[in-house]
Amino acid sequence: MRIVLFLLVFLTGPALAQTAPTAAEIAAYDGLHRAAAEGDAAEIQRLAAAGADLEARDRVGRTAVHVAAFVSSEAALSALAGAGADMNALDGEDYDAVTIAAVADDPELMSLALDLGNRPDLVTSRWQGTALIAAAHLGHDEVVRRLIEAGAPLDHVNNLGWTALIEAVVLGDGGPRHQAVVQALVTAGADRSIADREGMTPLQLAEARGYTEIIRLLQAP
């Protein structure tokens, strides 16, 4: 069963599950979506003042907020938030701006989204996870540290039966960035006793993979 789950997430993990606008889609955008894609804060403000629908969606359910996150435009994201756009909206694949930035390993944009009202505890993606779980999976250690500081839930269990700590082990490579993720989660008080659906704890999973440094971190008092 574990092999099936691993292949499922490896082949269709969060980085692949998210669908950024293509060049063709961006070229076809108009209104707020175009302004967001171009990072044009002044145009966003003008369109919002003229009554543009801040929550309008493209063909795959992206609002202008999602587009701004995908193109990593702080100016567009700030302008949309200032105009009253929903910072916690989920796109058609159930991702919010924070999770988009977390997967992109874009801690500055993610922190801005949080400052603008995007919640760190949203349940996102087809796996019913969180931005913290996605970042832990990918070894995005600075993103993980910032999400922890923002109050992201440490022990949320997704529909695969995995926490952020488990994902950092089972989907990580055991290298320095995943070690840093495990260190951050352990230091913050993540529950090391939560096991996967086969009863394996993060420590047992790390031992099975021979991740020596992660084993040490998980064994620390």
C-alpha positions, 0 to 999 in steps of 0.5 A: 500500500505504501508503494502505491501511495508513494507512486501516486504522490511522486507522479502527481505531487503538489508541484505537478497538481498545480496548474499555472497559467500558460503563456497562451492563457496569459495572452488571452486574459483581459481585465483583472486577470491580465493586470494581475499577470502583468503585475500592473497594480495601477490597472488593478486599482482602476478596474476595481474602482470601476466595479470589476468582479474581483472574484471572476475566474478563468477556465480552470477556476483561477481568480486574479489572486491566484494569477498574481501568486503564480507569476509572483507579483507582490504588487498585483497581490497587494493591489488585489488585497487592497481592493478587497479580493478574497485572499483565501479563495481556492482555485479549481484545483483547491489551491490558495495563494499561500500554497501556490507560493509554498510549492514555488519555494517563494517565501517572500510572496508567501509571507506577503500573502499571509500579511494580506490576510491569507490564512496559514491553516487552509485545507488545500489540494486533492489530498486535503493537505495544507501549505505546510505539508506541501512545503515539507514534502518538497523540502522548502525549509524557509517556507516551512519555518515561516508557516510555523511562525504564522501558526500553520497546524503542525499535525494536520493529517491529509487524506493519504494519512500523512502529516508534514513530518511524515511527508518530509520523511517519506517523500523527502530525500533525506538531504540537508533541506529535508533535514532542516524541515524535520528540525523545524517541525520537531523544534516547533513541537510536531507530534512524532508519535502520529503514525501512517496508516500502516502504523509506521511513525516518522522515526520508523519511516526514517529508519527504513530509509536509512536517513541517519541525520533525520533519525537523530533529529527524531530521536532527540529529546 
